[in-house]
C-alpha cells in the first residue's frame, strides 16, 4: 500500500512564509507527477503546482512568483515553498502522487494525502 502524508501547515501572517512537505511511502518504484492542490471553504479544489519526475513544473496563475514546488525523487517527497502569503491562500492543501508505480503492479495509480490546513491571517 501507498501512503501520502502532508506536513508543515499552520497559521501565518500576511506576507509570511511556510514550507509544506509531502512524503509518499510504500513499495514505490517511481512517481510521474507530484502536485499540490488546495480547497477553500465553499470552493472547488484547484491545482496549485505540479512537478514531474524530471523536474518540470507548472503553477496556477494566482501563485506564480510566490510559490515554488520541488521534489526529492530519492525520498519520494515534494515540497511547496510559499512566500508572500495572502489571506486568499487560506485553504486545506492536499498533496497528490500521480502515476505511482508500485512493485509488483502492471499499471500506475494515483494517491491523495489527507491535507494540511494553511491559514493566513493577522
Buried (B, 14 or more C-beta within 10 A) or exposed (E): EBEBBBEBBEEBEEEBEBEBBBBBEBEBEEBBBBBBBBBBEEEEBEBBBBBBEEEEBEBBEEBEEBBBBBBEEEEBBBBBBBBEBEEEBBBBBBBBBBBBBBEEEEEBEBBBBEBBEBBBEE
